[in-house]
């Protein structure tokens, strides 16, 4: 058992040490600065505070969530996610089943009313950008081995007409945390030990 505990601890430490020291998230307010591989196609059957789309290559489900009711449409192969009241003021983007990605691009189209800026938060770090009429493209790139688990945006006014032309790249499915790996290793070891004990049991013949 001590050997199993040592193996599990070593595995957890190795996984934790694998995170790069120079990782960074770069956000660029310009179309085409980041070119993710996959287009997110809208599920147009949904009207809710969380709506979904599917990437066109890996068929990964992507959720768009807000504090208001959303609807989605498709236009020329591009998705549009909008609030039913006509102004989308905040929202978040993440993989529905968990997991991460390494790049994203989207267009916060046409600032409404007095809206002039947006705060974009990636992995808990926030940056502020100006918003204007028409197209407002943002490209997000993870570097140095970092990944993106979620993107949130929050405008300073009534919001934008919609979120459109959403693309993501470098999709990776959710993987167990190091502690989970350690528990799995312990479980496998316990099963193996139980099987070995069963093989060692000697069955004596019965006379009756």
DAMOSUL-V907953 format. One record per residue. RES is the residue in one letter. SS is DSSP state (hx for helix, st for strand, lp for the rest). BURIAL is I if it has 24 or more other ideal C-beta (glycine too) atoms within 12 Angstrom, else O. Layout:
RES_SS_BURIAL ; RES_SS_BURIAL
This chain:
X_lp_O ; X_hx_O ; X_hx_O ; X_hx_O ; X_hx_O ; X_hx_O ; X_hx_O ; X_hx_I ; X_hx_O ; X_hx_O ; X_hx_I ; X_hx_I ; X_hx_O ; X_hx_O ; X_hx_O ; X_hx_O ; X_hx_O ; X_lp_O ; X_lp_O ; X_lp_O ; X_lp_O ; X_lp_O ; X_lp_O ; X_st_O ; X_st_I ; X_st_I ; X_st_I ; X_st_O ; X_lp_I ; X_lp_O ; X_lp_O ; X_lp_O ; X_lp_O ; X_lp_I ; X_lp_O ; X_lp_I ; X_lp_O ; X_st_I ; X_st_I ; X_st_I ; X_st_I ; X_st_I ; X_lp_I ; X_lp_O ; X_lp_O ; X_lp_I ; X_st_O ; X_st_O ; X_st_O ; X_st_I ; X_st_I ; X_st_I ; X_st_I ; X_st_I ; X_st_I ; X_lp_I ; X_lp_O ; X_lp_O ; X_lp_O ; X_lp_I ; X_st_I ; X_st_I ; X_st_I ; X_st_I ; X_st_I ; X_st_I ; X_st_O ; X_st_I ; X_st_O ; X_st_I ; X_st_I ; X_st_I ; X_st_I ; X_st_O ; X_st_O ; X_lp_O ; X_lp_O ; X_st_I ; X_st_I ; X_st_I ; X_st_I ; X_st_I ; X_st_I ; X_lp_O ; X_lp_O ; X_lp_O ; X_lp_I ; X_st_I ; X_lp_I ; X_st_I ; X_st_I ; X_st_I ; X_st_I ; X_st_I ; X_st_I ; X_lp_I ; X_lp_O ; X_lp_O ; X_lp_I ; X_st_I ; X_st_I ; X_lp_I ; X_st_I ; X_st_I ; X_st_I ; X_st_I ; X_st_I ; X_st_I ; X_st_I ; X_st_I ; X_st_I ; X_lp_I ; X_lp_O ; X_lp_O ; X_lp_I ; X_lp_O ; X_st_I ; X_st_I ; X_st_I ; X_st_I ; X_st_I ; X_st_I ; X_lp_I ; X_lp_O ; X_st_O ; X_st_O ; X_st_I ; X_st_O ; X_st_I ; X_st_O ; X_lp_I ; X_lp_O ; X_lp_O ; X_lp_O ; X_lp_O ; X_lp_I ; X_st_I ; X_st_I ; X_st_I ; X_st_I ; X_st_I ; X_st_I ; X_st_O ; X_lp_O ; X_lp_O ; X_lp_I ; X_lp_I ; X_st_I ; X_lp_I ; X_lp_I ; X_st_I ; X_st_I ; X_st_I ; X_st_I ; X_st_I ; X_lp_O ; X_lp_O ; X_lp_O ; X_lp_I ; X_st_I ; X_st_I ; X_st_I ; X_st_I ; X_st_I ; X_st_I ; X_st_I ; X_st_I ; X_st_I ; X_st_I ; X_lp_I ; X_lp_I ; X_st_O ; X_lp_O ; X_lp_O ; X_lp_O ; X_lp_O ; X_lp_O ; X_hx_O ; X_hx_O ; X_hx_O ; X_hx_I ; X_hx_I ; X_hx_O ; X_hx_O ; X_hx_I ; X_hx_I ; X_hx_O ; X_hx_O ; X_hx_O ; X_hx_O ; X_hx_O ; X_hx_O ; X_hx_O ; X_hx_O ; X_hx_O ; X_hx_O ; X_hx_O ; X_hx_O ; X_hx_O ; X_hx_O ; X_lp_O ; X_lp_O ; X_lp_O ; X_lp_O ; X_lp_O ; X_lp_O ; X_lp_O ; X_lp_O
